[in-house]
Amino acid sequence: MSSYTNDEVWELLKEHQNEECLTTKGLPFTYTIKGGEIFISRRSKSITRSTFDAAYKKIQETPELITGPKKLGVFGAPYLWALFRKFHLIEGQDKKERKE
């Protein structure tokens, strides 16, 4: 499990804006960060920093319970899940997440 702070992960996200990512279902997307919001190319609404922080807190506190995007329980979970996977902030979830 990741030992990065929320701020460190947020900075990592900023450094990799506009890189293509894939959702669990294989849908490609890119993202940009403006202020405290993540804008996903496939969505018209943004994901706020507080939503990102809540999701990241969940994977840090109870990684064994977070087995797929739905378990994050936040708006934009499929995209946040994809970003957490891209940056290796969650591990060993491949088989379980396909069941979600």
N, C-alpha and C positions, 0 to 999 in steps of 0.2 A: 504494500500500500504506500501511497505517496506521502512524503513528509514535507511537501511544499506548502507554503502559506497561500492563502487566497490571493494575496497581492502578487506573489511570484507566479502563480498560474495565470492570473489576469495579464501580466506582462508577457508571458509566453504566448498567450493567445494574440496579443497585439503584434508580436513579432512575426506571426504566421498568418496574418490576415490575407485574404484573397487566394490562399492555397485551397485546392479542391479536397474535399472530405467526402466520405460516404456514410449514409445512415446504415443502420442494421439491415434494412431492406435493399441496400445497394443504390439508393438515390443520391446522385452527386449534388453537392452544394458548396458554396463559398460563404464567407462571412467577413464583415467589417465591424470594427468597434469605433463608436463615436461617443465620447464621454463615458457614461456608465451604462451603455447599451450595446448589445450584440445584434447586428442586423444580418439575418440569414437570407441568402439569395432566393430561397424557395418560399419565404413567408413575407407577409406584409407587415406583421407586428414584430417588434423587437423583443429580445430577451434581456431583462434588466440585470444589472450587477447583483442586486439583492437575490434574484432568482438563481443566478449562477452560484452565489455564495451558499444559498440554502442547499442546492444540489451537491455541491462539493463537500459541504459539511456532512451530509448523509453518507457519502461514500467513504469519508474518513472515519466516522463514528461507528458505522455498522456495515462494513464492506461485505460481510457474509449474507446480509439481507438484501443487498442491492444487486440483483441478478439480471437486470435488464432495464431499459429506459423507463418502462412503466413504474418501476419501483422507486424511481426518483420522485415521482409525484409532483412535478412542477411543469409549468408551461414551457414548451420547447424541449421537453425531455429527450426526444430522439436526436436532436441536434447537439445538446449538451453531452449526451452519452457518446455520440460519435467523436466529439472533441476530447472527452476524457480518454477514450480508446486511442485516438490518434497520438496523444501525448503520453500514453502508457501510465495513466493515473489510476486505471482500474485493470485488474488482471484476472485471468482464468475464468472468464465469463462466457466464452464462445458457445459452448453447448447449451447452457442454461438460457442465454438470451434468445436463441432461436425458438424457444418454446413460448416466449412472450407474445 
